């Protein structure tokens, strides 16, 4: 089966994506929580943990060195914090960009030869904040706008030459641990029934990943009803 590497697979959208692709792909489950990755891998027919610190370039280079062919790379790992710009320190800005942008860029760069070999696909989980920036979301929205620009340039450079398809998914608020943290930052209650289920976002990812060869889903927006 084709090989898919999913970052952020220990929980939330990443874990739901792993379950959604388990019948069509061999899976590498990326994340920091080794125990959670091992537990998820045990549920699935052909999956193994890939515990790597994505913000460590040396560790990332070592972990990708033996991956000669990758059919699908799903960037689900990310962080979100909200608050006014006046309270957003340089450390907060750097943290957002290190995880949400730079780690994505470097992992993709390292895997481009493996993706070119298979004419594979890169799917980036963005956010509604990557389409519209609102007060309180400064560093996070900026990182997601940067991720959107990166995807657009990657698509423009790679699709015509190597055949790599590049898809950006823009989910609205989703019932995950990240959303729980965001709601705490906002001083509001967390009610998962108001948000998308991770499985709904994973269904959009599966749609893009299983598109027929002549079809290229460049962007998919998913919002709660």
Secondary structure, DSSP 8 states (H G I E B T S, - for coil): -EEEEETTTTSHHHHHHHHHHTTTEEEEEEES-HHHHHHHHHHSSSEEEEE--TT-HHHHHHHHTT----SEEEE---------GGG--HHHHHHHHIIIIIHHHHHHHHHHHHHHHHT-EEEEE--GGGT---TT-HHHHHHHHHHHHHHHHHHHHHHHHH--EEEEEEE-SBSSHHHHHHHHHTT----GGGSB-HHHHHHHHHHHHT--TT----EEEE---
